[in-house]
Amino acid sequence: MFFPLPKTATAPFCPAEVAGSIVVPQELPWWKKALRFAGPGLLVSVGYMDPGNWATDIEAGSRFGYRLLFVVLLSSLAAMLLQCLAARLGIATRKDLAQLSSQRYPKAIGRIQWVFAEISIIACDLAEVLGSALAFKLLFGVSLPVGVALTALDTFLVLGLQGQGFRRVESIILGLVGTIGICFVVQLFLVGPDWHAVAAGFVPSLHALDSREPLYLAIGILGATIMPHNLYLHSSIVQTRAVSGEQGKRAAIRLTRVDTIVSLALALLINASILIVAAGAFHATGRHDVADIGDAYQLLAPIAGTTIASVAFAVGLFASGQSSTFTGTIAGQVIMDGFLQLKIPCWQRRLVTRGLAIVPAFIGVVTLGDSAIGTLLVASQVVLSVQLPFAMYPLIRFTDDKALMGRFANAWWVSASAWALFVAISGANAWLVAQVAGLA
């Protein structure tokens, strides 16, 4: 059953400090309960539409048209499975993935997992820095180094949210995601893609991956889609809803599954829209070499026939970077608290993470110029790819464990699907890293 807990009006938005703070009265009708549970899926979904996704989707659409749309679809379905497992773990055990890993593995293993998780957050934040810096340049004409420096100001945004409550943060994320969605609806309308080819692109085809280049990009899309720290994050923030007893947990898992699937379906639509816009604007007009976000911005206006398309592109890019900022901060808090039992204010956590991301971003744009954006974005996605199996393995093991999960342990077909996905992603990521390192 759902049980009432007193809601603290001034609760900080860091999830470790607001567990059970959102009350879901048992007498509410189903649809109102669903609305109360809506939010955590939206927070994790922003990691699936960050600037790293933009880079891979734009290159895929420019070079191969609509052929790789099915890769975006399958990657999103895989993400839905993993995020549903993370949410189930948090609700069933009332502990997050980081806490359970710290408790159930030797201390040395836990520390290694923590280091990998922190690296994934920094790599993701690097993509956010680069995306936001480029958005500043495109919208206001500042140089990339100045744009990188301006990204440090988002620490004050995080500080301003301290004490605003978790629902307030979810509302802000909804606004930012809505902004991204509107921007791409505008671009789709202006570009006018071939919808018959779009539909065909969603049909899985091994023929589309019959050479090294599209396969490389397909694995890049996969690596950019599933973020390892999102698994830690989701298993924690679902606990902001107050539930009790087996019946209440079962209902919570069902409603959270709806929230997760709907939110990631929205991320799927946005990622597909990025690829469709790139295919319709560039590939269809003979521009098969657009692999840089800045180039895409410059070329959209003359192809679409209006500067509105370019402005919408830059605004969406900025919203993408900012939305990921908030979730990256919360994920960092979850990981630090779970593995180290260490709590620091959110703004301090944000300052440390952003500082570690700004340094390589600033060095890159100063030494490499505008070309640093594409190079560093690809590098950040490779780093994320390497970290993913280290979060997937304990997640699947824990949700398979009947002693830990009880009646909520994975069904055999869920377990088989998850382990098959683990093998496929591990193999694909190993191949991607080998390609980038020049070993294959």
N, C-alpha and C positions, 0 to 999 in steps of 0.2 A: 504494500500500500504506500501511497504518498503521505508524508507527514509534514506538518508545518514546523518551520524553524523561524526564529526571529530574524528578520532581514536587517542587516546593518547598513544604514543609509550612507555612511561614509566609508564603506569597505573599499580598499584599493582594488584596482582592476587586475592585480597579479593573482592568478587562479589559486596558487597555493594558500592564499589568505582568504578565499571566499568560498571554500568547499561547502556545498549545501546551502548556499545563501539565497538561491532562487527557489521559491516555494511553488509547488504544483499541487493545489488542493485536489483531493480524490474525487470530489463531487463535480468537477468541471467536465463538460462534454469533451468528446474525443478531440475535436478540432481545436478547442482552446488549449488542451494539454499539448497538442502538437505544436502550437504556437509558442508555448512556454519552453518547450524543448528545442525550438529552432534557435540557431545561433552558433553552437560549437562547430557544426559542419561548415558554416560560412567562414568562420575564422581560419580553419585549416584549408579551405578552398583557395584562399588568396595565394598560398604557396604554389598553386598549380597554374597561376597566370602571372608570374613575376617576369621581370625583364629577361631572364634566362630562357623562358618559354618563348618569348617574343623572338629572340635571336634564332632559335632552331626552327620555329614555324615559318618565319619570313624566308629563311634560306630554302626550306623544303618547298614552299609554295612557288618561289621564284625559279628554282631549278627544275622542279618536277611537276609543277602544276598541282592538280588535285589528287595525284596518284597516292600520296602518303596520308590522306585524310583518315584512312582506316587505322593507321598507326596511332594517331591522336585518340581515336575511339577506343582501341584496345588498351592503350596506356591508361586512359581514364577509367575503364572498367576494372583494371588491375588496382588502381588507386582506391576505387570504391570498396573492393574486397578488403584491402589492408586497413583502410580507415575504419571500416565497420568492425574489424577485429580489434583495433585499438580502443574503440569506444566500448565494445563489449567487455574488454579486459577491465577498463576503468570502472564501469558500472557494477560488474559482478564482484570484483575484489575490493572496490573502494580504495584502490591504490593505483598509481600510474606506472607506466612501463619503466621509468627510471628508478622508482622506489623498489619495485620488485626485482629488477636486475641487481641493484645494490644489495638487497637482502638475500637473494638466492644464489648469487655467484660469489666466488672468492674475491677478496678486496682488490687484488691486482687486476682481475678481469673487469671488475666494475670501474676501476680508474681508467682502463683502456677504453671501455665503452664511453665513459664521460669525455675523454679527450676527443674521440671520433665524433661524438655528438656536437661538441663545441666547434670542431673544425667545420662541420656541415653548416652550422649556424653562421659562422664567419664567411664561409664561401657563398651562402645564400645572401648575406648582407652585402658582400662585395658586388653581387649582381644588382642589388637594390641601389647601392651607391652609384654604380655606373649608369643604370637606367635613369635615376633621378637627375644626375649630373647632365646627362644628355638631354633630358627634358628641359632643364633650365637653359641649356644652350639653345635649343630649338625654339623655345617660347620667348626668351628674353635676350638672346644674343650674347650671353656671357661666354667666356672661354671655358673649356672643360676643367682646367685646374680650379677655376673659381666655382664652377658648378659642383665639383667634388667637395670643396670647402663648405659650400652652402648646405650640403647634406648633413653636416654636423648639427645644424639647427633643429633637426627633428627630435633631438634629445629634449628640447624645451617643450615640444608637443607632447611627448610622453610624460614629462613632469607635470604638465597642465592637466593630464587625465588622472593623475594620482588622486584617489578618493572619489572618483566619479561613479564607481560601480561597474560590474561586469556587463550589464545590459547596455550601458551607455557605449562601451567600447564596441559591442556587437552592432549597435546602431550605426556607429561611425564607419565600421567596416562595410556594412550594407550600403551606405552612401557611396563609399569609394568604389566598391564592386559595381554598383549601379552606374556610376560614372563611366567605368571602363566599358560596360555593356552598351550604354547609349552611344559612346564614341564609335564603337564598331558597327552598330546598327546604321549609323550615319554613313560610315565608310562603305558598308556593303551596298547601301542604296545608291551611293554615288558611283561606285566601281561597276556595279551591274554584272556579277559573275554569271557563268554558264551553269544554271542550276541542274541541268541534266548531267553534266560532267561532275558536279559536286556530289550528287546522289551516287554516281558510279564510283567515286573516290572512297566512299565509306564501305564499299564491299571489299573484304580482305582478299589480297592477291599476292601469291608468292612471286608471280611474274614481275610485280612492281619492285621487288627486292632482288632482282636477278643479277645485279652488279654491285661493285663495292661502294660506289658513291651513295645511292639511295639507302643501302643497308646501314652505312655509317650514319647518315642523317636520321634514320629510323631509330637507331639506338640512342642517338643524341636526344631525340624527342622523348624517348622513354626515360633517359637519365634526368632530363629537365622536368619531367612531369611528377615523379614520385619523390617527395622530399623526406629524408629520414627523420628530421626533427619534428615533422608533422605527426609522426606516430607517437612520439613522446607527448607532444602537445595535446593531441586529441584524447589520449587516455586520461589526461588530467582535467581538462576543462569540462568534460561531460559530468564531472563530479560536482559542478556548481549547481546542479539540480538535485534537490533533496528527495531521496527515495529510501524506502525501507522494506525489508521482507522480500521473499521470493517473487510474489505477485507484482510488487512494485518494481523490482528490478527487471522482470520480464517485460512489463509495459514500457519501462524506460528504454530498454534495448530496442524494442520495436519502434518507438517514436524517434529515437536517436538515429536508427537506420534510415528512416524516412528523411530526416534532416540531412544526413550525410549524402544520401543518393541525390536528393534534389540540389544540394549545394554544389556537389561535384559535377552534376549534369550542367549546371550553369557555367562552371569552369570549363567543361568540355565545349560548350557552345562558344565561349570566348576564344579558347585556343583554336578551335576549328575556324572561327571567323578570321583570326589573324592569318592563318594559312590560306583561307579562301580569298581574302583581300590581296595577299601577295601573289597568289596564282592568277587572279583576275586582272590585277593592275600591271603586273610585271611579266609573268610567264606568257600570258596571252598576247602581249604586245612585243614579244621577242626579247625582253630583258631577262635573261636567264642567269645573270651574274650578280643580282642584288642579294648580298649576304650580310649587309650591315644595316643596323637600325637607322643610322643617320642618312644613309643613301635612300632608304625606303621613304623617309620623311620628305626628302628633297624631290623625289620623283613622283610622289602621289599627286601633288597639285596639277602639274601639266597633264598627267594621264587622266585624272578624274575630271579635269576641267574647272576646278575651283580650289581655292586655298582652304576651304572649310575641311576638306579631307585631311590635309596636313595638320591643321590645328587640332582636329579631333584626335588624330594619331598621337600628337605630343601630349595632349591633356590626359589621354588614356594611359600613356607611358608613365606620366608623373603619378597618377592615381595608383597604378600598379606598384610602383616603388614604395609609395607611402603606406599603402595597405599592408604590404609585407613587413614594414617596419614594426608595426604594432605586434603582429603575431610572432615575429622573431624575438622580440623582447620577452613576451610571455613564455615562449618555448625555452628561452635561456634560463628564466626563473625556474621553470619546472625541472629542467635538467640539473641545474646547480643544486636545488633543494633535494631532489631525489637521490642523486649520487653522492653529494657531499654534505647533505643536511645543513646547507648554508643559505641564509636568506639575506639579501641586500635590497635596498630600495630599487624600484624599477628603473628610475632615471639613471642610477649608477650603473646598473646592468647594461642599459642602452648605451651609455657613454663608453664603457669598456668595449662592447661588441663593435660599435660604430668606429671607434678609434682604431681597432685592429683591422677593420675593413678599409678604412680611408687610406691607411699607409700604402698598401700595394696599389690601390686605385690611383692615388696621387703620383706615385713613382711611375706607374704605367703611362698615364696620360702626359706626363712631363717628358718622358724619354721616347715614347712611341707616337705621341700625338693622337689624332682622331682614330687611328687604326687600333689603338689600345682597347677600345670598347669591345670590338668583336673578339679580339684575342683573349682578353680577360674573361669575357662572358663564357666563352667555350671552356676555358680552364676551370672556371667555377663550377660548371655543370659536370665536368669530369670528376672533380673532387667530390661532388655530391653523389655521383654514381658509385664511387668507391665506398662511401660510407653506408649506403643503403642496406646491403646484406647484414651488416652488424646490428642494425635495428630490427630488421625483418626476422632474423633467426630467433632471438628471445621472444619476440611477439608471438610467433607461431607456436613455439614450444610452450609458452605459458598458457595460451588459449586452448592448447591440446590437453593440458594437464587437468584431469578430472578431480584430482585431490585439491587443486587450487580453485578451479572454476565451478565444480559441482555440476549441477544440471545445465550450466551455461557453457560447458566445454564444446569445442567444435564438433559438428557432425562429421562423419567420415569423408563425405564428399567435399565439405569445406576445407578440411585438413589436407586432402589430396590436392585440391586446387591451389591452396596456399603454398604447399611444398613444391609443386610443379612451377609455380610462379617464382619461388625463391631460386630454384635451379636455373630457370630461364633468364631471370634478371642478373644473377651472379655471372652466368656465362656471357651474357650480352655486355655487361659492364667490363668484364675482363677483356673481351675483344676490343671494346671501345678504348680502354686505357692502353692496350697494346698498340692500337692504331695511332693514338696521339703520341705515344712514346717512340713511335717508329720501329716497333719490334715485330710487326706483322705485315 
